[in-house]
Amino acid sequence: FMSPMFVPGPVDVATDVLQQQAKAMLPHRSKDFEAIFQRCIDKSRQIFFTESRVFIMTNSGSGAQEACVRNLAREKVLSCVNGACSNRWFTVATANGKQASKIEVPMGQGITPAMVAEALAQDSYELITIVHNETSTGVMNPVREIAEVVHQVSPDTLIAVDAVSSLSGARIEMDAWGIDALFTSSQKCLALPPGLALCAVNERAMERAKSVPNRGWYFDFVLLEKHRNKDSTPMTPAMSLIFALDYQLDRILAEGLDNRFARHSAMAQRSTQWAGAKGWPLLAPEGFRSQTLTVVTNPPEFDCADFNKFLAGRNMRLANGYGDLKGKTFRIAHMGEIQMSDLENLLAAFDEYLPTKGL
């Protein structure tokens, strides 16, 4: 790709991955397509660290949020909210008629296991929703430790995790950590065009889904499973994106998951070190920092839009803060195809630009 975009999705897609989408269409009920579809599911299991099924869905991550609340709770949902993405999941739950409660902390803070234990001790919930990596704030929640607490305090509560901006950029072990539903979408760490969600669902969650009424049709796990067992989907899949997914999963596995996690982590450390040297604090506190994007608190005289004009001449782009954090923070997304050399080019551009503004 020509120009590294340091934005948290849609991210840059490698040229040879993009080209996979130009392949000829196949009938989606054909043996030829079913073989590709099954291959994608088998490879996806490796990045989810799961033996469970993975549904390849034609929708964004928000669709997977909706699928989880429709399938895994009749009524009561507990949503961990610490930013825009986690708040959306709460909104989705209420929009689907669920009785949703929040554990809420200010943007830039993390959800702790103690907060979850306290909420579960006060009331019983069928489902807890947790965003692993809050794209709006650069906060990574301690999902493994939260899941442990849920299993201890309320073993019947299902655990659903949104890993839209972290899966394949940070290690999340679905089976070992006891996560019941885990999903991501195509346009972030997987470095594919938008339009797919990958959602892994374990047996415990499938059993729950069978007993929940009004699961809808498009997002019904039971219907998706019936078709998955025939290497297919109930509705027409996004075939060209699945061709690209098949190819990209090979590239990810060839890099090696440990190598990939280490690359993302090293870029997070480098960004943190750079911001520290500038005296610009990170929004996320230590111990809650994302591996896939770094959110920096900037002085009021720094203008992200003006800096992006400067970057345009160098074929780069940076992400401004999200929502209320716009102008107060900027986000360096170092995920997907971004390499350390790309990040060094961005930081060099900062170091060239800032003195011209007296910063």
Buried (B, 14 or more C-beta within 10 A) or exposed (E): BEEBBBBBBBBBBBEEBBEBBEBEEBEBEEEEBBEBBBBBBEBBBBBBBBEBBBBBBBBBBBBBBBBBBBBBBBEBBBBBBBBBBBBBBBBBBEEBEBBBBBBBBEBBBBBBBEBBBEBBEEEEBBBBBBBBBBBBBBBBBBBBBBBBBBBEBBEEBBBBBBBBBBBBBBBBBBBEBBBBBBBBBBBBBBBBBBBBBBBBBBEBBBEBBEEBEEBEEBBBBEBBBEBBEEBBBBEEBBBBBBBBBBBBBEBBBEEEBEEBBEBBBBBBEBBBEBBEEBEBEBBBEEEBBBBBBBBBBBEEEBBBEEBBEBBEEBEBBBBBBBEEBEBBBBBBBBBBBBEEEBBEBBBEBBEEBEEEEEE
